[in-house]
Amino acid sequence: MHIRLVATTAAVAGALIALTAVPAQAAEYSSALKIRGIQYDAPGRDSNRCSTGNTDEEYLTIENYSRSTTVNLKGYVVKDAAGNKFTFTASHTLQPGDYVKLRGGNGSDSDTKNVVYRDNCNFMWNNDKDTIYVYKPSGSRADVHSYTKSGSDKDGNGYITYHG
């Protein structure tokens, strides 16, 4: 009986280790809203000056992959591994197949141009590695992906496609 208990405990512990070793991007969430891609490294030399910087060239593309459901982004939250976050505070609706680019820097949000600005001139995404989280207004995860410059960006252009 003691041997069976030890074997069962070892099997459960092994299963838990296997579950925790799965990378963040392996999880698939039941959400219409998913990360289509990220320009994590803005072209050129990074400069977070609001007037002359290039933080607006760093962006996250979020798409509504539903075939029939319109999604309002109000209340959705985007975070990185360090806890930097952006909350969509205004209504911005995505029709099925529609997308939005969440850009750094300052600018005018536009449904017709599919863009929302973070109104923050600091870079959000790390140039070497990071994890991107998208949360629904309820607090549950809509999508998550991790990247590394060397492992995820095969062509080295600073852009990675996920649900493409």
Buried (B, 14 or more C-beta within 10 A) or exposed (E): EEEEEEEEEEEEEEEEEEEEEEEEBEEEEEBBBBBBBBBBBBEEEBBBEBEEBBBBBBBBBBBBBBEEEEBEBEBBBBBBBEEBEBBBEEEBEBEBEBBBBBBBBBBEBEBEEBBBBBEBBEBBBBBEBBBBBBBBBEEEBBBBBBBEBEEBBEEEEBBBEBBE
